[in-house]
């Protein structure tokens, strides 16, 4: 059985960075291979992990339609064609594989891409001990039941009062949509340190205690703002190459010690 981790939250809080760092730290622990799933139409997880997506699930629809329309798929069932195209869209790296939803090419909604991605995950996720799903903003992918249940749901926010309030509303959506999870983690990202920025000086917003009580979260994770990480991302360097002594990594490792 795979251990499924889904990272969600509003846009701009660092979901992709958190997802990429989780992939990196799972690899560091020998929990390989990891399947990274970029379910955000604005595909960014590949850059964070130092690989390049050439084909996405969203592009499969038009490509398969074109092949079938030209009669080039004679002797191959639609399912076989789909599986072949899915295999082509999987990015294979040393210790992880990545698949990206992307955007549909041409007119139409995301229904087809969603259904294909759901089928892909149901079929191949069991081949990986850990799956990390980077969601688009909100709960769209989870509400569409791309995956039926996650072992760990991560709700990420920035430390602003508005950011923490957003998590409260997000949790209300989780209940409303009856999203199933085994454990819940609140991750507050980019916390400023009143001291020198070491592991133990960052403080969580006061509102967090109330939020933890409301959500009955199993974990509350504080991730500090770090200029080195920010520079690393701005330069387009893969998160796998980040200094192992980075304070953000230290905090994530501490969290994974408790989780695993």
N, C-alpha and C positions, 0 to 999 in steps of 0.2 A: 504494500500500500504506500502511495506517495503521501508526503506531508505537504499540504497546500497552504501557501501564504499569499494573502491578497492585501495589497497596499492601496488605500483609498484616501480621499480628502479633496478639498477644493483645489483649484488650479494655483500653481505658483508656490506651494508649500514645500516642494522638494520631494515629491513622491518618487519620481524616477531615480533621483540620487539615492534615496533610502532603499529602493528596490535593487539598484545596482550594487550598493554596498552590502546588502544581505546576500546577494549572489556571491560576491567576493569573499565574504566571511564564511559562508558555507563551504566554499571551495577550500579555503584555508584550513578548515576543520576536516577535510577529506570526505565531505558529504557529496560525493560526485557520482555521476554527472548531475548537474542541476539543469532543469528546464526553465529558462526565462521566457515569460510571455509578455509581450508588449501589446496590451489591449487598448492603448491610447491611439486614436487615429493620427495624432501628431507624433509619429514614430521617433523616439529619442533614446530608447533604452539601448539600442545597438551602439550608438556613439559612446554612451556612458560605459559600455563594456568593451569598447575597442574593436568592434566588428562592424560589418556593413550589410544591411539588409538590401537584397536585390529584388526580391519579390515578396509581396505581402498577401495575406488572405484576401484583402480587399481587391487586389488586382486579379485574383484567380477567376472571379465571376466573369469578367469581360473576356479574359483569355480563353477560358473553357467555352464560352458562348461562341467566340469567333471560330475556334477549332471545329466545334460541332456544326456551325453554320456552313463551313466550307467543305463539310464531309470528310475532314482529315482524320476523324476518329473512328473510321470504319473498323469493325472487329474489336473495338474496345468499348466496354460499357461506360456509362456516365460515371458510375462509382469508381471504376478503374482509372478513368481520366482524372477524376478529382483527387484520388490518392496519389497519382503520379505528380500532379501539380503541387500538392501539399508537401511531398518529399522534396520538390525543388525549392520550396519556399523556406525550408528549415535551414537555418545557419548553424553549421557545426564548428565548434571551437574545441580547444583541448579538454577543458573540464566542464563545459556547459554547452547547451544548444539553445538557440533562440528562435522564436517564431513571433511574427508581428502581424497584427490585424490590419493596420494601415487604413487607407481610405478607399471606398469603392471607386473604380474608374468609370466614368460615365454616369448617366442618370440612375436614380434608384435609391432605396433606403439601405440601411445596414442589415436588414433581416437576413439576407443571404450570407453575408460575411459573418454575422453572428452565428448562424446555424453551422457554417463550415468550421468556424473556430471551436464551437461546442463539440462538434464531431471529432475534430483533431485532438482536443484535450481528453475526451473520453477514451480515445483510442490509444494515444501515445503516452499520456501522463504516467501510467502505471510502470513505464520503463525507467522512470527517474525517481530516486528516493526523495527528492525535494523539487517542488515547483514554486516559483515566485512569479506572481501575477501583478504587473504594474497597470492599474486601472486608469481610465480617463477620469476627469474630475467628476465627483459625485459617485453614484452607485449604479450607473447605467449597466455596465457589464454584469454586475452581480444580480441586478434586478431582472435581467433577461435570462438568468439561469444558465449562463455560459458554463459555470460550474455549480453543482448542486449544493455543495457544502465545502467550507474551508476549515482547516485545522486551526489557523491563526488569522484573524482579521485585524489588520493594522489601520487605525484611523490617525492620519497625520495632520498636524496643524502648525502654524507659526505661533509664537508666544503672545501675540497681541490679544487684547480682550475680544476683538471681533473674531479672531482666529479660533479662540477657545469656544466662543458662542457657536461658531459654525459646527464644531464637533458635537455640541449638544443637539443641534438640529439634524446633523448627519446620523446620530444614533437613533433619533426618532424615526428616521427613514428606514434604518436597519430593522427596527421592530415592525414598522408598517409593512415593509416588503417581506417580512418573515425570512430574512436571510439567516441561514444556519451557520454557526461557527462553534468550534470547541472552546477557543480562548480568544480574548479580546485584549489588544494592546493599544494604548494611547501613546503616540509619539509626538512630543513637542520639539520641533526642529528650530535650529538657529537661535538658541538661547544665548543671550549676552552674559558674560561673566563680570561680576563686580570686582573680581581680583585679577589674577594673572592668566586666567583661562585654563587652569589645570582641571583635573577630573572632578574635583570636589567642591568647587566654588560656585558653580552655576545653580541658580535657584529657579524652581518651577513657579509659574504664576499662582497666586492665591486661589484662583477660581478652580484649579485642578482638583483639589480635594472634593469639592462639591460635584464636579464632573465625574470623578472616579466613583463616588457614591451613587450617582444617577445611573451610570453605565454598568456598575459592578465589574469594572475592568480588572483583568487579571494582572496586567502590567502597566506601569506608567514609565515611559522612557524619556529621559531628557538628553537631547543632543545639542552640544554647544555650537555656536557660530565659530567657524574656523577660517581664517583668511587663506591658509594654505590650501584647504579644500576648495574654496571659492576660486583661487587662482588656477588650481588644477583643472577645474571644470571649464573655466573661461578659456584655457589653452587647449581644450578638447582632448585632454589626456584621459586614458581609460582609468576607471576607478580601481581596477585590479592592480594598477601600478602605484597606488597611493601608499605613502609611508606607513608601515605597520604600527608605528608609534603615534600616529595621528590621534588626537583626543576623541574625535567622532568615532573612529574605529574602536577605540578603547571602550567607549560607552556601549556600542553595539555588541562587542564581544561579551561584555558583562551581561547584557540582556540575553544573548544566546546561551550563556552559561546557565542562566535560570530556566530558560525555555526548554533546552534540550537535556 
